[in-house]
Amino acid sequence: MVKTGDIVSLHYKGTLNDGTVFDSSEGRDPLEFEVGSGMVIKGFDDGVMGMAVGEKKSIHIGVNEAYGPSNEQMIFKFDKAGIPGDVPLEVGGTLNMHDGQQAVPVVIREIGDSYVLMDANHPLAGQELNFELEMVAIKDGSNLEVEFDEIN
């Protein structure tokens, strides 16, 4: 049974409440992560607790246990003149803005005459998420094997 600290491998399919698939491990290696380490959203972490190898399970994750609510402060107008002319602008398209240290992906929500309305929220912010899970493997994280080489 899965507990905090275990390393789990599982297949999954993630859908929105309207049935739209937003991610899946189908055709790929299973997702592997350490339970309770913050590598996945809290609702996903909590959802695998107690599962056994071979078990299939459906979970529903509320907004606050997923990517949180959409933050209106993360939606802003950007002067169109500040965007190079060779950058394609399309509603629903994604651009990478740089904050001086890292790239921040933004989604174009609206294109006006002199501005572009951009949204820097996570694409799944404000959404409830559903997952179909199938546990493939569980490794006890507290009993990791360590090998020592003799030094001469």
C-alpha positions as CSV (number, residue, x, y, z in Angstrom):
1,M,0.0,0.0,0.0
2,V,1.3,3.4,-1.0
3,K,2.5,5.7,1.9
4,T,4.4,8.9,2.1
5,G,8.0,8.5,0.9
6,D,7.3,5.6,-1.4
7,I,8.5,5.9,-5.1
8,V,5.5,5.0,-7.2
9,S,5.1,4.3,-11.0
10,L,1.6,4.6,-12.5
11,H,-0.3,5.2,-15.7
12,Y,-2.9,7.9,-15.7
13,K,-5.3,9.8,-17.8
14,G,-6.3,13.3,-16.8
15,T,-9.6,14.9,-17.9
16,L,-11.5,18.1,-17.2
17,N,-15.1,17.9,-16.0
18,D,-16.4,18.2,-19.6
19,G,-14.4,15.0,-20.6
20,T,-11.5,16.9,-22.4
21,V,-8.3,14.9,-22.0
22,F,-5.5,17.3,-20.9
23,D,-2.7,14.7,-20.3
24,S,-2.1,11.0,-20.4
25,S,0.7,8.5,-20.0
26,E,-0.7,6.4,-22.8
27,G,2.1,5.3,-25.2
28,R,4.7,6.6,-22.7
29,D,6.6,5.2,-19.7
30,P,4.6,5.3,-16.4
31,L,4.9,8.5,-14.3
32,E,7.3,8.0,-11.4
33,F,7.5,10.2,-8.4
34,E,8.1,10.2,-4.6
35,V,4.8,10.5,-2.7
36,G,4.7,13.5,-0.5
37,S,7.7,15.2,-2.0
38,G,5.8,18.0,-3.8
39,M,6.7,16.6,-7.2
40,V,3.0,16.5,-8.2
41,I,-0.1,18.5,-7.2
42,K,-1.4,17.8,-3.7
43,G,-4.6,16.2,-4.9
44,F,-2.7,13.7,-7.0
45,D,-0.3,12.9,-4.2
46,D,-3.3,12.4,-1.8
47,G,-5.1,10.3,-4.4
48,V,-2.5,7.6,-4.7
49,M,-2.2,7.0,-0.9
50,G,-3.2,3.5,0.0
51,M,-3.2,2.1,-3.5
52,A,-1.7,-1.3,-4.2
53,V,0.1,-2.6,-7.3
54,G,-2.3,-3.4,-10.1
55,E,-5.1,-1.3,-8.5
56,K,-7.1,1.0,-10.7
57,K,-8.8,4.1,-9.3
58,S,-10.6,7.2,-10.3
59,I,-10.0,10.4,-8.4
60,H,-11.5,13.9,-8.6
61,I,-9.4,16.9,-7.5
62,G,-10.9,20.2,-6.6
63,V,-9.4,23.5,-7.7
64,N,-7.6,24.2,-4.5
65,E,-5.9,20.8,-4.5
66,A,-4.9,21.1,-8.1
67,Y,-3.5,24.4,-9.6
68,G,-5.5,26.8,-7.5
69,P,-8.0,29.4,-8.7
70,S,-7.2,31.7,-11.6
71,N,-5.5,34.8,-10.3
72,E,-6.8,38.0,-12.0
73,Q,-3.5,39.8,-11.3
74,M,-1.8,37.3,-13.6
75,I,-3.9,38.6,-16.5
76,F,-2.6,41.8,-18.0
77,K,-2.5,44.0,-21.1
78,F,0.9,44.2,-22.9
79,D,1.7,46.9,-25.4
80,K,1.6,45.4,-28.9
81,A,4.5,47.6,-29.9
82,G,6.8,45.7,-27.4
83,I,6.3,42.4,-29.4
84,P,8.6,41.8,-32.3
85,G,6.8,41.8,-35.7
86,D,7.9,38.3,-36.6
87,V,6.2,36.8,-33.5
88,P,2.9,35.2,-34.6
89,L,0.0,36.5,-32.4
90,E,-3.1,34.2,-32.2
91,V,-5.8,34.0,-29.5
92,G,-5.1,30.8,-27.6
93,G,-1.5,30.8,-28.6
94,T,1.4,30.7,-26.1
95,L,4.3,33.0,-25.8
96,N,7.3,32.9,-23.5
97,M,8.0,36.1,-21.7
98,H,11.3,36.5,-19.8
99,D,11.3,38.0,-16.3
100,G,15.1,38.5,-16.4
101,Q,15.8,35.1,-14.9
102,Q,13.4,32.6,-16.5
103,A,10.9,32.1,-19.2
104,V,7.3,32.5,-18.1
105,P,4.7,31.0,-20.5
106,V,1.6,33.2,-21.2
107,V,-1.5,32.5,-23.2
108,I,-2.9,35.1,-25.5
109,R,-6.5,35.8,-24.5
110,E,-7.3,38.8,-26.7
111,I,-5.7,40.9,-29.4
112,G,-6.6,44.6,-29.5
113,D,-5.5,47.4,-31.8
114,S,-2.6,48.4,-29.5
115,Y,-2.4,45.7,-26.9
116,V,-2.4,41.9,-26.3
117,L,-4.2,40.6,-23.3
118,M,-2.0,37.9,-21.7
119,D,-2.7,35.3,-19.0
120,A,0.3,34.0,-17.0
121,N,-1.9,31.6,-14.9
122,H,-1.1,27.9,-15.2
123,P,-3.3,26.6,-18.1
124,L,-5.2,24.4,-15.6
125,A,-5.7,27.1,-12.9
126,G,-9.4,27.3,-11.9
127,Q,-10.1,23.8,-13.2
128,E,-11.3,20.7,-11.3
129,L,-9.3,17.7,-12.5
130,N,-10.2,14.0,-12.9
131,F,-7.7,11.1,-13.2
132,E,-8.0,7.5,-14.0
133,L,-5.0,5.8,-12.3
134,E,-3.4,2.4,-12.6
135,M,-0.6,1.6,-10.1
136,V,2.3,-0.2,-11.8
137,A,5.0,-0.4,-9.1
138,I,5.7,0.8,-5.5
139,K,9.2,1.1,-4.1
140,D,9.6,1.7,-0.4
141,G,11.5,5.0,-0.2
142,S,12.7,4.3,3.3
143,N,14.6,1.2,2.3
144,L,16.7,2.6,-0.5
145,E,19.8,0.5,-1.2
146,V,23.1,2.2,-0.9
147,E,26.3,0.7,-2.3
148,F,29.7,1.6,-1.1
149,D,32.9,1.1,-3.2
150,E,36.0,0.2,-1.3
151,I,38.7,3.0,-1.6
152,N,42.3,1.8,-1.8
